[in-house]
């Protein structure tokens, strides 16, 4: 079993992005870390904001990564070896098109509900 944990979005207008997701979608921030210009925050509804100084919309489109909660990170990392992926570390990898994926334990995901 797997569930989307969060989608991370780059922003150079951190406070404006927070206001947007809170006002428009009524999202609830549950965690915030870092200092300007590299702050990050997570919303219970599955969005993460990643502050950057400049967003190259021609190249990155404001997208950072997708996080997927799985039953076993180790088993999933083993399974990806059968596909044309590139491991970054023990719980991150790239798809051939450059999409970056983070794996998290499903049991930890349930705790953040």
DSSP file (Angstrom, degrees, kcal/mol; ACC not computed):
  #  RESIDUE AA STRUCTURE BP1 BP2  ACC     N-H-->O    O-->H-N    N-H-->O    O-->H-N    TCO  KAPPA ALPHA  PHI   PSI    X-CA   Y-CA   Z-CA
    1    1 A X              0   0    0      0, 0.0    70,-0.8     0, 0.0     2,-0.3   0.000 360.0 360.0 360.0 142.3    0.0    0.0    0.0
    2    2 A X  E     -A   70   0A   0     68,-0.2     2,-0.3    69,-0.1    68,-0.2  -0.988 360.0-170.9-142.7 151.0    1.2    3.5   -0.8
    3    3 A X  E     -A   69   0A   0     66,-2.1    66,-3.3    -2,-0.3     2,-0.4  -0.986  35.6-104.1-138.2 146.7   -0.2    7.0   -0.3
    4    4 A X  E     -A   68   0A   0     -2,-0.3    64,-0.3    64,-0.2     3,-0.1  -0.605  32.7-173.1 -67.8 126.4    0.9   10.4   -1.5
    5    5 A X  E     -     0   0A   0     62,-3.1     2,-0.3    -2,-0.4    63,-0.2   0.915  58.4 -34.6 -86.4 -54.0    2.5   12.1    1.5
    6    6 A X  E     -A   67   0A   0     61,-1.3    61,-3.1    36,-0.0     2,-0.5  -0.988  42.2-131.0-162.5 160.9    3.0   15.5    0.0
    7    7 A X  E     -Ab  66  47A   0     39,-2.6    41,-2.2    -2,-0.3     2,-0.4  -0.987  28.9-142.9-114.8 128.1    3.9   17.5   -3.1
    8    8 A X  E     -Ab  65  48A   0     57,-3.0    56,-2.5    -2,-0.5    57,-0.7  -0.780  14.3-166.0 -98.4 133.7    6.6   20.1   -2.6
    9    9 A X  E     -Ab  63  49A   0     39,-3.0    41,-2.7    -2,-0.4    54,-0.3  -0.963  14.9-134.2-121.9 131.1    6.4   23.4   -4.4
   10   10 A X  E     + b   0  50A   0     52,-3.7     2,-0.3    -2,-0.4    41,-0.2  -0.604  28.8 176.6 -80.2 143.5    9.2   26.0   -4.8
   11   11 A X  E     - b   0  51A   0     39,-2.2    41,-2.4    -2,-0.2     3,-0.2  -0.990  33.6-166.9-148.0 140.5    8.4   29.6   -4.2
   12   12 A X  S    S+     0   0    0     -2,-0.3     2,-0.3    39,-0.2    39,-0.1   0.415  94.1  60.2 -99.0  -2.3   10.3   32.8   -4.1
   13   13 A X     >  +     0   0    0      1,-0.2     4,-2.7     2,-0.1     5,-0.2  -0.641  67.6 168.8-121.4  70.6    7.3   34.5   -2.4
   14   14 A X  H  > S+     0   0    0     -2,-0.3     4,-2.4     1,-0.2     5,-0.2   0.894  73.5  43.6 -55.3 -53.0    7.1   32.4    0.7
   15   15 A X  H  > S+     0   0    0      1,-0.2     4,-2.5     2,-0.2    -1,-0.2   0.897 114.8  50.5 -63.9 -39.7    4.6   34.5    2.8
   16   16 A X  H  > S+     0   0    0      2,-0.2     4,-2.5     1,-0.2    -1,-0.2   0.906 110.5  49.7 -63.5 -40.8    2.4   35.1   -0.3
   17   17 A X  H  X S+     0   0    0     -4,-2.7     4,-2.4     2,-0.2     5,-0.2   0.912 110.4  50.4 -64.8 -41.5    2.4   31.4   -1.0
   18   18 A X  H  X S+     0   0    0     -4,-2.4     4,-2.4    -5,-0.2     5,-0.3   0.951 111.5  47.8 -59.1 -48.9    1.4   30.6    2.6
   19   19 A X  H  X S+     0   0    0     -4,-2.5     4,-3.2     1,-0.2     5,-0.4   0.904 110.6  53.3 -59.2 -42.3   -1.4   33.1    2.5
   20   20 A X  H  X>S+     0   0    0     -4,-2.5     4,-2.6     1,-0.2     5,-0.7   0.954 112.8  41.1 -58.0 -53.5   -2.6   31.6   -0.8
   21   21 A X  H  X5S+     0   0    0     -4,-2.4     6,-1.9     1,-0.2     4,-0.6   0.836 119.8  45.5 -68.6 -31.7   -2.8   28.0    0.4
   22   22 A X  H  X5S+     0   0    0     -4,-2.4     4,-0.6    -5,-0.2    -2,-0.2   0.910 121.6  35.5 -76.1 -42.7   -4.3   29.1    3.8
   23   23 A X  H  <5S+     0   0    0     -4,-3.2    -3,-0.2    -5,-0.3    -2,-0.2   0.940 125.3  36.3 -77.3 -48.3   -6.9   31.5    2.4
   24   24 A X  H  <5S+     0   0    0     -4,-2.6    -3,-0.2    -5,-0.4    -2,-0.1   0.925 134.6  21.3 -74.8 -45.3   -7.9   29.8   -0.9
   25   25 A X  H  <<S-     0   0    0     -5,-0.7    -1,-0.2    -4,-0.6    -3,-0.2   0.428  95.1-127.6-106.0  -0.4   -7.8   26.2    0.2
   26   26 A X     <  +     0   0    0     -4,-0.6    -4,-0.2    -6,-0.2    -3,-0.1   0.869  45.7 174.6  54.6  40.9   -8.1   26.6    4.0
   27   27 A X        -     0   0    0     -6,-1.9     2,-0.6     1,-0.0    -1,-0.2  -0.411  26.3-133.9 -77.9 156.0   -5.0   24.5    4.5
   28   28 A X        -     0   0    0     -2,-0.1    16,-2.8    -7,-0.0     2,-0.2  -0.940  11.0-140.7-118.7 112.2   -3.5   24.0    8.0
   29   29 A X  E     +C   43   0A   0     -2,-0.6    14,-0.3    14,-0.2     3,-0.1  -0.501  23.7 172.5 -70.5 135.4    0.2   24.3    8.5
   30   30 A X  E     +     0   0A   0     12,-2.6     2,-0.3     1,-0.3    13,-0.2   0.531  62.6  24.5-118.9 -12.2    1.6   21.8   10.9
   31   31 A X  E     +C   42   0A   0     11,-1.3    11,-2.4     2,-0.0     2,-0.3  -0.985  53.0 178.2-155.3 141.8    5.3   22.3   10.6
   32   32 A X  E     +C   41   0A   0     -2,-0.3     2,-0.3     9,-0.2     9,-0.2  -0.985  11.4 170.8-145.0 135.3    7.8   25.0    9.7
   33   33 A X  E     +C   40   0A   0      7,-2.7     7,-2.4    -2,-0.3    -2,-0.0  -0.903  33.1  32.2-137.6 165.5   11.6   25.0    9.7
   34   34 A X        -     0   0    0     -2,-0.3     2,-0.3     5,-0.2     5,-0.2  -0.037  67.6 -90.9  85.7 176.6   14.5   27.0    8.5
   35   35 A X    >   -     0   0    0      3,-0.2     3,-2.9     4,-0.1    -2,-0.0  -0.922  60.2 -45.5-129.6 155.2   15.3   30.7    8.1
   36   36 A X  T 3  S+     0   0    0      1,-0.3    -2,-0.0    -2,-0.3    16,-0.0  -0.343 122.0  24.6 -55.1 131.6   15.0   33.0    5.2
   37   37 A X  T 3  S+     0   0    0      2,-0.1    -1,-0.3    -2,-0.0    16,-0.1  -0.762 131.2  40.2-104.1  34.4   15.8   32.4    2.3
   38   38 A X  S <  S+     0   0    0     -3,-2.9    -2,-0.2    14,-0.1    -3,-0.2  -0.139  74.9 146.1-136.0  40.9   15.5   28.7    2.8
   39   39 A X        -     0   0    0     -5,-0.2    12,-3.1    11,-0.1     2,-0.3  -0.414  24.9-167.2 -77.4 155.6   12.3   28.2    4.9
   40   40 A X  E     -CD  33  50A   0     -7,-2.4    -7,-2.7    10,-0.2     2,-0.3  -0.991   6.5-179.3-139.2 146.7   10.0   25.2    4.5
   41   41 A X  E     -CD  32  49A   0      8,-1.7     8,-2.5    -2,-0.3     2,-0.4  -0.989  12.9-147.7-144.5 155.5    6.6   24.5    5.8
   42   42 A X  E     -CD  31  48A   0    -11,-2.4   -12,-2.6    -2,-0.3   -11,-1.3  -0.953   6.1-150.7-125.1 141.2    4.1   21.6    5.5
   43   43 A X  E >   -C   29   0A   0      4,-2.7     3,-2.2    -2,-0.4     4,-0.3  -0.875  23.6-126.1-109.5 144.4    0.4   21.6    5.4
   44   44 A X  T 3  S+     0   0    0    -16,-2.8   -15,-0.1    -2,-0.4    -1,-0.1   0.762 107.7  66.3 -57.2 -25.1   -1.8   18.7    6.7
   45   45 A X  T 3  S-     0   0    0    -17,-0.2    -1,-0.3     2,-0.1   -16,-0.1   0.423 124.7 -92.2 -84.1   2.1   -3.5   18.6    3.3
   46   46 A X  S <  S+     0   0    0     -3,-2.2   -39,-2.6     1,-0.3     2,-0.4   0.595  83.8 120.3 106.3  11.5   -0.3   17.5    1.5
   47   47 A X  E     -b    7   0A   0     -4,-0.3    -4,-2.7   -41,-0.2     2,-0.4  -0.895  36.9-168.1-108.4 139.3    1.5   20.6    0.3
   48   48 A X  E     -bD   8  42A   0    -41,-2.2   -39,-3.0    -2,-0.4     2,-0.5  -0.991  10.7-149.2-119.9 133.6    5.0   21.5    1.2
   49   49 A X  E     -bD   9  41A   0     -8,-2.5    -8,-1.7    -2,-0.4     2,-0.5  -0.891   8.7-166.8-102.1 133.1    6.4   25.0    0.4
   50   50 A X  E     -bD  10  40A   0    -41,-2.7   -39,-2.2    -2,-0.5     2,-0.3  -0.959  15.6-140.7-120.6 110.7   10.2   25.3   -0.2
   51   51 A X  E     +b   11   0A   0    -12,-3.1     2,-0.3    -2,-0.5   -39,-0.2  -0.536  27.8 169.4 -74.9 131.9   11.5   28.8   -0.2
   52   52 A X        -     0   0    0    -41,-2.4   -38,-0.1    -2,-0.3     3,-0.1  -0.942  41.3-123.7-135.0 158.2   14.1   29.6   -2.8
   53   53 A X  S    S+     0   0    0     -2,-0.3     2,-0.4     1,-0.2    -1,-0.1   0.909  96.1  13.9 -70.5 -40.5   15.6   32.9   -3.9
   54   54 A X        -     0   0    0    -43,-0.1     2,-0.6    -3,-0.1    -1,-0.2  -1.000  64.4-151.0-138.7 137.7   14.7   32.5   -7.6
   55   55 A X        -     0   0    0     -2,-0.4     2,-1.2    -3,-0.1     3,-0.1  -0.942  10.9-149.4-107.5 121.4   12.3   30.0   -9.4
   56   56 A X    >>> -     0   0    0     -2,-0.6     4,-3.0     1,-0.2     5,-0.9  -0.749  15.7-176.5 -88.2  94.5   13.3   29.2  -12.9
   57   57 A X  T 345S+     0   0    0     -2,-1.2    -1,-0.2     1,-0.3    -2,-0.0   0.724  77.9  60.5 -70.5 -20.3    9.9   28.6  -14.4
   58   58 A X  T 345S+     0   0    0     -3,-0.1    -1,-0.3     2,-0.1    -2,-0.1   0.833 122.9  19.5 -71.0 -31.1   11.3   27.6  -17.8
   59   59 A X  T <45S+     0   0    0     -3,-0.8    -2,-0.2     0, 0.0    -1,-0.1   0.854 136.7  25.3-105.2 -49.7   13.2   24.7  -16.2
   60   60 A X  T ><5S-     0   0    0     -4,-3.0     3,-2.1     2,-0.0    -3,-0.2   0.676  74.5-150.6 -98.9 -19.9   11.7   23.8  -12.8
   61   61 A X  T 3 < -     0   0    0     -5,-0.9    -4,-0.2     1,-0.3     3,-0.1   0.733  65.8 -72.2  53.4  24.2    8.1   25.0  -13.1
   62   62 A X  T 3  S+     0   0    0     -6,-0.3   -52,-3.7     1,-0.2     2,-0.3   0.492 101.5 130.8  76.2   1.6    8.1   25.5   -9.3
   63   63 A X  E <   +A    9   0A   0     -3,-2.1    -1,-0.2   -54,-0.3   -54,-0.2  -0.704  26.6 169.3 -93.1 138.3    8.0   21.8   -8.6
   64   64 A X  E     -     0   0A   0    -56,-2.5    36,-0.4     1,-0.4     2,-0.3   0.777  54.2 -44.9-110.4 -61.1   10.5   20.3   -6.1
   65   65 A X  E     -A    8   0A   0    -57,-0.7   -57,-3.0    34,-0.1     2,-0.4  -0.985  38.8-117.6-164.1 170.0    9.5   16.6   -5.4
   66   66 A X  E     -Ae   7 101A   0     34,-2.0    36,-2.6    -2,-0.3     2,-0.5  -0.960  23.4-151.7-115.4 138.4    6.7   14.2   -4.6
   67   67 A X  E     -Ae   6 102A   0    -61,-3.1   -62,-3.1    -2,-0.4   -61,-1.3  -0.950  10.4-166.9-112.4 129.3    6.8   12.2   -1.3
   68   68 A X  E     -Ae   4 103A   0     34,-3.0    36,-2.2    -2,-0.5     2,-0.5  -0.962  13.6-141.7-120.1 128.1    5.1    8.8   -1.2
   69   69 A X  E     +Ae   3 104A   0    -66,-3.3   -66,-2.1    -2,-0.5     2,-0.3  -0.765  29.6 176.3 -89.0 128.5    4.4    7.0    2.0
   70   70 A X  E     -Ae   2 105A   0     34,-3.0    36,-3.4    -2,-0.5    37,-0.3  -0.835  42.6-115.0-130.2 164.0    5.0    3.2    1.7
   71   71 A X  S    S+     0   0    0    -70,-0.8     2,-0.4    -2,-0.3    36,-0.2   0.877 105.9  16.4 -66.9 -38.1    4.9    0.1    4.0
   72   72 A X     >  -     0   0    0      1,-0.1     4,-2.0    32,-0.1    -1,-0.3  -0.931  56.8-167.3-142.5 114.6    8.7   -0.5    3.7
   73   73 A X  H  > S+     0   0    0     -2,-0.4     4,-2.7    -3,-0.2     5,-0.2   0.918  94.4  51.7 -63.0 -43.7   11.2    2.1    2.4
   74   74 A X  H  > S+     0   0    0      1,-0.2     4,-1.8     2,-0.2    -1,-0.2   0.925 111.1  45.8 -61.8 -46.9   13.9   -0.6    2.1
   75   75 A X  H  > S+     0   0    0      2,-0.2     4,-2.1     1,-0.2    -1,-0.2   0.890 113.4  50.2 -64.8 -39.2   11.7   -3.0    0.0
   76   76 A X  H  X S+     0   0    0     -4,-2.0     4,-1.9     2,-0.2    -2,-0.2   0.917 108.8  51.1 -66.1 -42.9   10.5   -0.2   -2.2
   77   77 A X  H  < S+     0   0    0     -4,-2.7     4,-0.5     1,-0.2    -1,-0.2   0.847 110.1  51.3 -62.8 -32.6   14.1    1.0   -2.8
   78   78 A X  H >< S+     0   0    0     -4,-1.8     3,-1.0    -5,-0.2     4,-0.2   0.912 108.0  52.0 -68.8 -41.9   15.0   -2.6   -3.7
   79   79 A X  H >< S+     0   0    0     -4,-2.1     3,-1.7     1,-0.2    -2,-0.2   0.844  99.5  62.7 -63.4 -35.0   12.0   -2.7   -6.2
   80   80 A X  G >< S+     0   0    0     -4,-1.9     3,-2.0     1,-0.3     5,-0.5   0.718  84.7  77.5 -67.4 -17.2   13.1    0.5   -8.0
   81   81 A X  G <  S+     0   0    0     -3,-1.0    -1,-0.3    -4,-0.5    -2,-0.2   0.726  84.9  63.0 -63.6 -20.2   16.3   -1.2   -9.1
   82   82 A X  G <  S+     0   0    0     -3,-1.7    -1,-0.3    -4,-0.2     2,-0.3   0.495 102.3  61.7 -80.7  -2.9   14.4   -3.1  -11.7
   83   83 A X  S <  S-     0   0    0     -3,-2.0     2,-2.6    -4,-0.1     0, 0.0  -0.801 101.9 -94.4-121.9 162.0   13.5    0.2  -13.4
   84   84 A X  S    S+     0   0    0     -2,-0.3     2,-0.2     2,-0.1    12,-0.2  -0.383  76.5 132.9 -76.8  68.1   15.7    3.0  -15.0
   85   85 A X        -     0   0    0     -2,-2.6     2,-0.5    -5,-0.5    10,-0.2  -0.684  51.9-134.5-111.3 166.9   15.8    5.1  -11.8
   86   86 A X  E     -F   94   0A   0      8,-2.1     8,-2.6    -2,-0.2     2,-0.2  -0.965  18.6-138.1-125.5 114.0   18.8    6.8  -10.1
   87   87 A X  E     -F   93   0A   0     -2,-0.5     6,-0.3     6,-0.2     3,-0.1  -0.479  17.2-175.5 -69.4 138.0   19.0    6.4   -6.3
   88   88 A X        -     0   0    0      4,-2.6     2,-0.2     1,-0.3     5,-0.2   0.797  68.0 -39.3 -96.8 -45.1   20.0    9.6   -4.5
   89   89 A X  S    S-     0   0    0      3,-1.5    -1,-0.3     0, 0.0     3,-0.3  -0.743  89.1 -52.7-157.2-154.6   20.3    8.0   -1.0
   90   90 A X  S    S+     0   0    0     -2,-0.2   -13,-0.2     1,-0.2     3,-0.1   0.557 134.4  18.2 -77.4  -6.4   18.4    5.4    1.0
   91   91 A X  S    S+     0   0    0      1,-0.1    12,-3.2   -14,-0.1     2,-0.3   0.280 112.9  71.9-146.8  14.2   15.0    7.0    0.6
   92   92 A X  E     + G   0 102A   0     -3,-0.3    -4,-2.6    10,-0.2    -3,-1.5  -0.976  50.4 161.3-129.5 145.4   15.2    9.4   -2.4
   93   93 A X  E     -FG  87 101A   0      8,-2.1     8,-3.1    -2,-0.3     2,-0.4  -0.986  30.0-123.6-155.9 162.7   15.5    8.7   -6.1
   94   94 A X  E     -FG  86 100A   0     -8,-2.6    -8,-2.1    -2,-0.3     6,-0.2  -0.870  18.2-138.6-105.7 141.1   15.0   10.2   -9.6
   95   95 A X    >   -     0   0    0      4,-2.5     3,-2.3    -2,-0.4   -10,-0.1  -0.512  40.3 -97.3 -81.6 165.2   12.8    8.9  -12.3
   96   96 A X  T 3  S+     0   0    0      1,-0.3   -11,-0.1   -12,-0.2    -1,-0.1   0.805 125.1  56.7 -56.4 -29.9   14.2    9.0  -15.9
   97   97 A X  T 3  S-     0   0    0      2,-0.1    -1,-0.3     1,-0.0    -3,-0.0   0.422 124.4-101.3 -83.6   3.5   12.4   12.3  -16.6
   98   98 A X  S <  S+     0   0    0     -3,-2.3     2,-0.2     1,-0.3    -2,-0.1   0.351  70.3 150.3  96.0  -6.2   14.1   13.9  -13.6
   99   99 A X        -     0   0    0     -5,-0.1    -4,-2.5     1,-0.1     2,-0.5  -0.433  39.2-141.3 -62.2 128.9   11.1   13.7  -11.2
  100  100 A X  E     - G   0  94A   0    -36,-0.4   -34,-2.0    -6,-0.2     2,-0.4  -0.809  18.0-167.1 -96.8 130.8   12.5   13.5   -7.7
  101  101 A X  E     -eG  66  93A   0     -8,-3.1    -8,-2.1    -2,-0.5     2,-0.4  -0.967   7.9-161.4-123.7 134.6   10.7   11.1   -5.3
  102  102 A X  E     -eG  67  92A   0    -36,-2.6   -34,-3.0    -2,-0.4     2,-0.4  -0.923  11.9-147.4-109.0 135.5   11.0   10.8   -1.5
  103  103 A X  E     +e   68   0A   0    -12,-3.2     2,-0.3    -2,-0.4   -34,-0.2  -0.868  17.9 178.2-104.3 139.4    9.9    7.7    0.3
  104  104 A X  E     -e   69   0A   0    -36,-2.2   -34,-3.0    -2,-0.4     2,-0.3  -0.925  38.0 -93.8-131.3 157.7    8.5    7.9    3.9
  105  105 A X  E >>  -e   70   0A   0     -2,-0.3     4,-1.5   -36,-0.2     3,-0.6  -0.573  25.9-138.9 -73.8 132.6    7.1    5.1    6.1
  106  106 A X  H 3> S+     0   0    0    -36,-3.4     4,-2.1    -2,-0.3     5,-0.2   0.857 102.6  60.3 -59.1 -37.3    3.3    4.8    5.9
  107  107 A X  H 3> S+     0   0    0    -37,-0.3     4,-0.9     1,-0.2    -1,-0.2   0.862 105.5  47.8 -62.7 -33.8    3.1    4.3    9.7
  108  108 A X  H <> S+     0   0    0     -3,-0.6     4,-0.9     2,-0.2    -1,-0.2   0.839 107.3  57.3 -72.0 -33.2    4.6    7.8   10.1
  109  109 A X  H >< S+     0   0    0     -4,-1.5     3,-0.9     1,-0.2     4,-0.4   0.907 102.4  54.3 -61.8 -43.0    2.2    9.2    7.6
  110  110 A X  H >< S+     0   0    0     -4,-2.1     3,-1.0     1,-0.3    -1,-0.2   0.827 101.5  59.6 -62.1 -31.5   -0.8    8.0    9.6
  111  111 A X  H 3< S+     0   0    0     -4,-0.9    -1,-0.3     1,-0.2    -2,-0.2   0.790 102.2  53.2 -67.6 -27.5    0.6    9.8   12.7
  112  112 A X  T <<        0   0    0     -3,-0.9    -1,-0.2    -4,-0.9    -2,-0.2   0.464 360.0 360.0 -88.6  -1.4    0.4   13.2   10.8
  113  113 A X    <         0   0    0     -3,-1.0    -1,-0.2    -4,-0.4    -2,-0.1   0.492 360.0 360.0 -62.3 360.0   -3.3   12.7    9.9
